[in-house]
Amino acid sequence: MKVLVQGRIHYTKWTDAAGVDRYGCEIIAEKIDFLSRPKATEGDAPELVDRDDEVGF
């Protein structure tokens, strides 16, 4: 699957309770486009279930 994401990246740095420097990265998406569907492989298709049950009222 191919996805096009337009936006920005936000980096953060903080010190945890043990005094260790930690780093993070956030992707802030402003627009997302799905360019293709995932390729189906055998066994990936959902099983179809017959739901034609009669309701007795």
C-alpha beads as a LAMMPS data file, in Angstrom:
LAMMPS data file: protein, C-alpha beads

57 atoms
56 bonds

1 atom types
1 bond types

-500.0 500.0 xlo xhi
-500.0 500.0 ylo yhi
-500.0 500.0 zlo zhi

Masses

1 110.0

Atoms # bond

1 1 1 0.000 0.000 0.000
2 1 1 1.244 3.466 -0.833
3 1 1 0.232 6.462 1.265
4 1 1 1.028 10.135 0.663
5 1 1 1.212 12.205 3.851
6 1 1 1.552 15.987 3.790
7 1 1 2.330 17.779 7.013
8 1 1 5.230 18.338 9.356
9 1 1 7.509 16.509 11.763
10 1 1 7.857 17.665 15.377
11 1 1 10.852 16.517 17.429
12 1 1 10.839 16.614 21.220
13 1 1 13.428 16.009 23.928
14 1 1 12.747 15.469 27.616
15 1 1 14.423 14.056 30.692
16 1 1 12.661 11.169 32.408
17 1 1 12.409 10.576 36.175
18 1 1 15.704 8.640 36.143
19 1 1 17.529 11.594 34.563
20 1 1 17.863 9.936 31.148
21 1 1 17.424 12.123 28.077
22 1 1 14.598 10.842 25.878
23 1 1 13.694 11.837 22.349
24 1 1 10.446 11.648 20.432
25 1 1 9.205 12.294 16.937
26 1 1 5.619 13.139 15.972
27 1 1 4.211 13.279 12.463
28 1 1 1.472 15.880 12.222
29 1 1 -0.520 14.986 9.117
30 1 1 -2.471 17.750 7.418
31 1 1 -3.523 15.654 4.417
32 1 1 -3.463 11.895 3.810
33 1 1 -4.044 10.267 0.420
34 1 1 -4.210 6.508 -0.074
35 1 1 -2.551 5.992 -3.452
36 1 1 -3.048 2.240 -3.759
37 1 1 -4.800 -0.636 -2.082
38 1 1 -2.855 -3.372 -0.329
39 1 1 -2.137 -6.396 -2.477
40 1 1 -4.461 -9.262 -1.594
41 1 1 -2.843 -12.611 -1.003
42 1 1 -4.545 -15.955 -0.717
43 1 1 -6.217 -16.276 2.662
44 1 1 -6.401 -12.510 3.255
45 1 1 -9.951 -12.120 1.949
46 1 1 -12.565 -11.995 4.705
47 1 1 -14.845 -15.003 4.926
48 1 1 -18.369 -14.288 3.725
49 1 1 -21.058 -15.411 6.137
50 1 1 -24.675 -16.045 5.093
51 1 1 -26.858 -13.955 7.424
52 1 1 -30.204 -14.896 5.859
53 1 1 -31.721 -15.991 9.166
54 1 1 -35.467 -15.822 9.669
55 1 1 -36.686 -13.759 12.583
56 1 1 -39.704 -15.298 14.326
57 1 1 -42.095 -12.584 15.502

Bonds

1 1 1 2
2 1 2 3
3 1 3 4
4 1 4 5
5 1 5 6
6 1 6 7
7 1 7 8
8 1 8 9
9 1 9 10
10 1 10 11
11 1 11 12
12 1 12 13
13 1 13 14
14 1 14 15
15 1 15 16
16 1 16 17
17 1 17 18
18 1 18 19
19 1 19 20
20 1 20 21
21 1 21 22
22 1 22 23
23 1 23 24
24 1 24 25
25 1 25 26
26 1 26 27
27 1 27 28
28 1 28 29
29 1 29 30
30 1 30 31
31 1 31 32
32 1 32 33
33 1 33 34
34 1 34 35
35 1 35 36
36 1 36 37
37 1 37 38
38 1 38 39
39 1 39 40
40 1 40 41
41 1 41 42
42 1 42 43
43 1 43 44
44 1 44 45
45 1 45 46
46 1 46 47
47 1 47 48
48 1 48 49
49 1 49 50
50 1 50 51
51 1 51 52
52 1 52 53
53 1 53 54
54 1 54 55
55 1 55 56
56 1 56 57
